[in-house]
Amino acid sequence: NGAAQKMRQMVVPGPGYHWLVGRDYRGIEAIQVGIYAADEDYIRLAVRGVHAYLAMDMLGHPIDLSLSNNDLDLAIEDAKQQTKAQLVDGGSQSLYDAAKRTVHGTNYGMSPTMLHRTYPEVFPSKKEAQAAQERYFDLFPKVKQWQEDVINRAHLDARLVNDFGYVRWLWFVKKPAKRKGEWDWERGEDAKAAIATLPQSSAAVIMRRAIGSPEAQRLLQSGRLFLTIHDELIARAEEKKLNWVDHTLKEAMEFPVAEQGGRVFRTTGKRGVNWGEME
């Protein structure tokens, strides 16, 4: 909103610096979902833009996954433009926004009711939210199956361990419920946490490694490393050091992750004279 944008514009590089330079991981948590769900198609899309892929399917023009990587990149970029210009029926936001909310919300265990209540401008009713979520799971059944599996595992073990050996204990993943005179289990208050734990904690480990890297420490010690926000690092730079700072951030954040097969998580760079105008 306007107030938030004005606040961001107040964050400036400070005396002696002209630019804020940022890099953020491209879809790292979505990629983590694909890794844990063992879904290579999902990973391929998460790298490029799974929101746009879902939005095009919702529009009735699915993108062909047999495309080469270069052609898929072009198709995803075109899909972003198309679906950002297309309003949701009965809503005030774009189809792209609806897809984005569907992906993030569903990946972290939100029900159709919660999607509707949280984003009524995107999902005017529970019915629209449910339809979007069902379409998402139809496209990516491995993600749905993984969510069920991880809930069952957390319920039985009372803990989850990510690829990096970090443990999270979870006590109320399922709860007993009586239906038609029979007792059964349903999702409890920790079910959403169980679904979110492995992707979020893994992305957090990778971000911590980036912050602790020699390159990031070099920027910190020189007074240039400025902010860390979720999956983004922001530094400040003089005009003549602009490219060097950007390159150093890239080196800090893009490294092989041995625990996940040596995968390198790519970043996108941006710059601006204040935080609110970085692009």
Protein Blocks (a to p, Z undefined) as FASTA:
>chain_A
ZZlmmmmmmpcgbehiabdcddddehklmmmmmmmnopaklmmmmmnommlmmmmmmnop
acdfkbcfklmmmmmmmmmmmmmmpccehiabdfklmmmmmmmmmmnopafklmmmmmmm
lmmbfklmmmmmmmmmmmmmmlmmmmmmmmmmmmmnopacdfkopacddfblbccddeeh
iacddddfklmmmmmmmmmmmmmmmmmmmmmpmklmmmmmnopambdchjaccddddfkl
mmmmmmmmmmmmmccdfknoopacdddddddfbfklgZZ
